[in-house]
Amino acid sequence: MIQEDAAGGDLKQLYDQLQEPWGGVDNILKIHSLNPPSLRAHFEFYKTLMRGQSGLGRLQRQIKPLARTLQRKGVEDCRGALAGV
């Protein structure tokens, strides 16, 4: 996985576009760093899921996968794990 400070060329341009407000690129995107076209495709897919037309708000779209992950890890009552979200 190539970090932001080591990126060059097309990858650096992509990282510059994908930089989050906290100053970096999410690891889920950086796993594609050895294949910039894959990175671009993953981000376009993510953008469609998270920002496309839907009956769900952005927070709801983020909480649903989190709840599924917690279920898979054996947390039976996700409401307690998500309290305050």
Backbone torsions as a table, in degrees:
resi	resn	phi	psi	omega
1	MET	NA	127.7	-177.9
2	ILE	-93.3	125.2	179.6
3	GLN	-77.4	162.2	-177.0
4	GLU	-56.1	-42.9	-175.7
5	ASP	-72.9	-11.4	179.4
6	ALA	-105.9	-2.1	-176.8
7	ALA	-77.1	146.2	176.1
8	GLY	-140.6	168.7	175.3
9	GLY	57.9	-135.2	-178.1
10	ASP	-59.6	-38.2	-178.7
11	LEU	-64.0	-42.1	178.3
12	LYS	-62.2	-42.0	178.4
13	GLN	-61.4	-42.8	177.4
14	LEU	-63.4	-47.2	178.9
15	TYR	-57.8	-40.5	178.8
16	ASP	-61.5	-37.9	179.1
17	GLN	-73.0	-30.8	-173.1
18	LEU	-97.1	2.2	-177.3
19	GLN	-61.5	131.0	180.0
20	GLU	-84.1	163.5	179.3
21	PRO	-56.3	-25.8	180.0
22	TRP	-78.3	-4.9	173.0
23	GLY	105.0	2.2	-178.9
24	GLY	-136.9	-174.8	177.6
25	VAL	-109.5	135.7	-179.8
26	ASP	-59.0	141.6	179.7
27	ASN	-59.2	-33.8	-179.7
28	ILE	-60.6	-26.4	175.7
29	LEU	-88.1	-37.1	-177.4
30	LYS	-65.9	-19.7	177.7
31	ILE	-63.5	-17.1	177.8
32	HIS	-92.4	9.6	-170.6
33	SER	-61.6	-24.3	178.7
34	LEU	-82.6	-5.6	-178.9
35	ASN	-140.6	80.5	-177.2
36	PRO	-52.0	-38.1	176.2
37	PRO	-61.3	-35.4	176.3
38	SER	-66.4	-40.1	177.1
39	LEU	-60.0	-46.7	-179.9
40	ARG	-61.5	-44.7	-179.5
41	ALA	-64.1	-42.0	178.8
42	HIS	-61.2	-44.0	-178.7
43	PHE	-65.4	-40.9	179.1
44	GLU	-62.3	-40.3	176.6
45	PHE	-62.1	-48.4	178.5
46	TYR	-58.7	-45.8	-178.5
47	LYS	-59.9	-41.3	178.4
48	THR	-63.6	-43.7	-179.7
49	LEU	-66.7	-43.9	-171.4
50	MET	-90.4	-23.3	-174.7
51	ARG	-121.0	-7.0	-179.8
52	GLY	-73.8	173.2	-179.6
53	GLN	-64.1	134.5	-178.7
54	SER	-166.0	160.7	174.7
55	GLY	-81.4	-2.9	-178.8
56	LEU	-103.7	143.7	173.4
57	GLY	-77.7	169.6	-177.3
58	ARG	-61.9	-42.6	179.4
59	LEU	-61.7	-42.9	178.3
60	GLN	-62.0	-38.4	179.7
61	ARG	-65.9	-31.1	179.8
62	GLN	-82.3	-32.9	-177.1
63	ILE	-73.0	-37.4	-177.3
64	LYS	-58.6	-50.0	177.5
65	PRO	-64.3	-33.9	177.7
66	LEU	-63.2	-44.2	179.1
67	ALA	-61.7	-40.8	178.4
68	ARG	-64.1	-40.2	178.3
69	THR	-62.9	-44.6	179.5
70	LEU	-63.2	-38.8	177.5
71	GLN	-61.3	-46.2	-179.2
72	ARG	-62.9	-28.5	-179.5
73	LYS	-87.3	3.6	174.3
74	GLY	95.9	8.7	175.4
75	VAL	-82.1	108.8	-173.7
76	GLU	-75.0	-36.5	-179.1
77	ASP	-114.2	93.9	-177.1
78	CYS	-66.2	-21.9	-178.3
79	ARG	-60.3	-39.5	177.9
80	GLY	-66.6	-39.2	-179.8
81	ALA	-70.3	-24.5	-177.9
82	LEU	-102.5	8.2	-179.1
83	ALA	-56.0	134.4	178.1
84	GLY	86.6	-0.4	179.6
85	VAL	-83.1	NA	NA
